[in-house]
Amino acid sequence: MTLISLIAALALEQLRPLGNRNRVWLLFIRYANHLERTLNAGYNRHGVLAWFAAMVPALLLAVGGYYLLNAISPLLAFVWNVLLLYLTMGFRHFSGYFSEISLALNEGREFEARQALSSWINQPTSELSVGEVSRLAIEQGVVDSYRHVFGTMFWFVLMPGPSGAVLYRFAQLLAQKWGNRGSDDLFGRFAGRAGEWLDWMPVRLTAISFAVMGDFEDAVYCWRSQARTWGNYATGILLASAAGALGVRLGDPVRQNYTLNIRPELGVGDEADPNYLKSAVGLVWRTVLLWLFVVLLVSVASLFG
């Protein structure tokens, strides 16, 4: 059921993409905001309490609904799996931007490409060159593919029913809302650390998969020698391994807000250009297929074991 649920959710999401502003996400965000207003007194223990108060009901609903529906009919449990995967995954969340930016650049519509990138990354892009637009689009696409696909897939496979997918996506949302305010904010410290704990294994498996599906030697070299130079080590692992696998240079300084944003160099090989956008999407798709194949092997081994 795990493999079929993943395939069905990916297919449904391709046919009818679900945006980040859907009602389920908005409801959870409002609930998280209410918890923060109610419980945030500036201490770490209040952040821990708020995190569990946000996560436990969602997890109980996910796993409880799965077992209840499975007791009635396995088909209903399958539909529940697909529904919650559809709500928590999102291949089209980034591939749509990728396609829009790639098409605009290939047709010489650089202004529209910059506008699409700005909407995607929520940063000014008016000063960027074509190469810088391509570079930032690849970087954001790699990070988003992990957040919306690989991290969710990993925890979905590992935990019963759809509870792993719900745990990962909601925990990452809380980490973004509460955990990115600096070390002085005690309330969000636990949410940030929980996000890091949940990322530790799937980030590395995703990087290994990029290496297997691309240039293995360069991907491993870039991971080992460049990932720690990035501000966030987990993000550095993803970007360095993807850059090495693609044979493209990421990172490097970019011009934004009339200043030069200094960033470390990631990857080896050529400067980023619009052609590498298609290569990046291809790398992500090959990695998705690899993960599905591994899930198939594990399912078959479990069945006959």
N, C-alpha and C positions, 0 to 999 in steps of 0.2 A: 504493500500500500504506500510505503514511503516514496519509492521511485515514481510510481504512477501519480501520486499527489504532486510531486515536484514538476513533472512534465505537464500535468494539467494546469497547474497554476501559472507556469511560464507561458503556456499557449494562450491561456485566458488573458494574461497581462499583455501579450502581444496584440491580441484582437481588440481588447478594450482597456487601454492604459488607465491606471488610477493615479490621480495626482496626489501630492502631499497634503492638499487641503481638503481631503475627504472628511466625512462627518465623524468617522471613528477616531481619526487622529486629532481632530479639533476637540472632540469630547475628552480625550485623554489629556490634551494640553490644558483644557480648562480645569480639569480635576487636579492636575499637577500644580497649576497656578493657585488653586484654592488651598492645596496642602501647604504650599510655601507661605502664603499669607497667614495661614492659621498656625503653623508649627515653627516657622523660622524665627528663633530668638537669638541667632548668632552663634550657636554651639554645634559641634560636630554630631552629638547624639541626636539632636533634633533633625539633622539631615539624614541620619540613618533611619530614624523613625519614619520620616516622610517618604524615603525611598521604598521601604517595605510596605507602607500604607498605599503607595501607588502601585507597586508590583504585585503584591499578593492577591488582591481581587482579580486582576487581569489573568494571572496564572491559574487561579482556581477556576475561573470561567472557562479558560482554554482547555485545561486538562479534564475538568469535571464534565464539560459539555462533550468532550471526545468520548469518555468512557460511558456516559449516559446514552449517547446516540449509538455507540457501538453495541451496547446491550440490546438496543431495539433492533438495529440493523447495521451491519458493517458498511453498507452503502451510505447511510446517513453520516457515519463517522468519516468516511472518505470525503463526502461533500464538506463537512466541517473543516477537515484538514485543508482542502483546496481553498475554501473561503478565507480562512485565516492566513494562509500563505499568500493569497492574492492581495490581502490587505497589508501584509508586512514586507513582501518582496517588491521589486520595482526595476526590472531591467530597462523598461522604457523611460524611467525617470532621468536616465543619463543618455541613453542611445538616441532619444529624440533630439536633444540638444546637439549631440555629436553629428547627427545627420544634417540638421539645419545649418550648423556652422560649416561643415564640410562642403555642402552644396553651395552656400553663399561664397565661400572662398574660391571654389573652383569656377564659379561664374563671375568672379571679379567684384562681387558685392561685399567689399571689405567692411563698409559702415554697418551693414546689417549683421555681418558676422560678429563684429564687436558688440553690437547691441544684444545679440543672443547670448554671447559669453557673459556680458555684464549681468543679464537677468539670471544667468545660471549661478555665477560665483558671488554675486552681490558685491562687486568691486568695480571701480572705474576702469574703463578699457579704451578710452578715446585716443590714448597716445600709443597704443600697442601696434607693432608691426605685424605683418602676416605671420611671420615665424613665431612671434611672441603669443599671438592668438592661438596658433596651433599648439604651442608648448603648454599653455595654461589649460587648454581644452583637454589635452591628453592627460595631464595631471589630475584634473577634476574628474575626468571619466574613470580613471583607474581607482581613485578613492571612492567614488560613488558606486562603482561596480562591486567593490568589496562590501561597502555598507549595506547596499540594497540587495545583493545577490549572495555572495560567498559567505559572509558572516552569518546571514540568516539561514542559508542552507546547512551550514555546519551544525548550528545549534538545533535546527529542526530535526536533523538525522539523529542527533545524540540523545534527545529527550523525548518522553512519551507524547504522542499526539502532536498537536501544533504548539505545545507549550514552549519549546525551545525557540521557535521563531518569534513568539510574542515576547519572551524574556529578552532576547537579544535586541529587537527593534525598540521596545519600550525603554530598556536600560540605556541604549545609545541616545535616545531622545532626552532622557533625564540627564545624561552626562553632558549633552550639548547645552541644555537649559541651565543646569545647576553647577556643572563641574568645570566650566571654562571661565571662571571669574577670577582666577588667580589664587595663589596659595593662602592669601589672607582671609578668603571666604571659607569659614569652617563649615557652614551649612552644606555647601556643594562638594565638600572634599570626598565624602563616601561615594556619591554618584559618579564622580570622575574616576575614582579608583575602581569601582565596579565595572565601568566601561572598559578600563584598561585590562582588568582580569578576564573579561569575556572576550577581549580581542587577542589575547596573547597567542593562543594556539591557532585560530583560524587565519590570522594575519600571516603567520609563517607558512601554513599550508598553502595559502593563496600564492605567496611569493614562490614557493617551490613549484607550484603548478604553472605559474608564468614561465619559470625557467624550463620546465619540461616541454611546454608548448611553444617556446621560442628558442633563442640562442642560450643554451644552458650555461656554457662557460662564462659568457659575459654577464649573464644575469646573476650568477653566484658571485662573480668578482665584484660587481657593483654593489650588491647587497653587503658583502663583507667589508668593503673599503669605503663606501660612501653613505650608507644608511644612517650612521650615527652623526653625520654632519648636519642632517636635517633637524629642525627644531623638535618635532615629534618623532620619536624613534620608530613607532609602529608605522606611521605614514611614510617615513623614510625607507623602511623595508619594502613597502609596496611599490613606491615610486622608483627606487633604485633597481629592484628586480625587474619591474616592467620595462624600464628604460633599457636595461641590458638585454632583455629578451627581444625587444624591438630593434635594437641597434640604433637608438636615437638619443640625443642629448636633451635632458630635461633640466629643471632647476635654472640656474644662471640668473643674472640680474634682469629685471624688467622695469619698464618706465610706467609709473602710475602716480597720479596726483602730483605731477610736475616734479617728481623726485625719482631717483634710481633706487629701486627696491633690491638690495643685495641679497642674493640667495645662493646656497652652495650648488656646485655642479653635480648633476646626477646623470649616470649613463655614459655610454661611449658611442662613437660613430658620428652620424650626420646631424646637422641642425634640423629641428622639427619643421615640417611643412605640411600642407593640407593632405598629402598622400599618406602621411603617417596616422592621420585620424582613422582612415579605413583600416590600416594595419592594427591599430589599437583595438578597434571594435572586433576585428578578426581574432586577436589574441584572447579577448574576453570570451567570445563565443566558443573558441576551442577549449578554453579552460572550463567553461560550464559543461561542455560535453564530456570532458575528462572526469569531472566530479560526478556526473550522472552515471558514467561507466563504472566508476569505483563503487557508487551506491548499488548499482546492479550486481557487481561481483560480491559485495558484502551480503546483499539480500539472498543471492543464490547460495552462498556458503552457509548462511544461517538456516536456510530452508532445508538443505541436505545434511546439515550438521546435526 
